[in-house]
């Protein structure tokens, strides 16, 4: 087993954090572009928001597929191949001729983006000891927030220069380069034992997880928090693009710097997990999330930014703890 803070731990953790970063930079690049895409394609607010919804939904479904599949064929190959496909699909998005084709490509991209999140923590659970796992998960979730920030900032900045196509091209190119580094950094598993894939067994394992009160609570809290958090950021872009704020795509991208609060929250969560129970820490994160959400109801842009920062801290604190709880 890999122990915390060793050279092997740092290398593996760096690889998985890079992979996490690449997943979320691709997932969230359209978010600051939504008001502009709404005008460009002549669709409704609800319609253009489907670009985020369908990818998130297909990612969630992919978790149910890639998790059991990785038990049979291994985890590294799934992470490497799906990341590369995600980058290729971002490049394809730049050339989508219609909104329907854009939506379909996002559906496919969401599915392949589910490959790494489905198995990364399981990989850590196989290879890391308990202390190493808790420390690594906090950093891994922190990379989620950095990827989310970067996707929106790069997307908003590139769109301000060359439109939405430039945003997708920039992120696609970053992903392909990042994949090469990821492939070289990620060590081969030493503790993985393959299991024969059986559909009945996979369904039985899933139902078994759903029968566990502890796991069910972790799934429910993590899922609800995620839905609230992501949709809040999607719809805040429309509010801030309208009067009196009238922020351009580049300005909307910078709003997502508030995700840095989430990076700090996920890092803090690893320290709190060693002192308090997971349930207590997750509850504290949810309360902080609710407080930040309430503050965003203010009219002041400064208060909205403060509320989003607090919101991100609370979400990532609760999310990283729920993830490590499941990983145990």
Helices and strands as residue ranges (DSSP letters): H 7-28, G 31-33, H 34-41, H 45-73, H 76-93, H 99-127, H 130-162, H 164-185, H 199-211, H 213-241, H 249-255, G 256-259, H 260-273, H 278-295, H 301-327
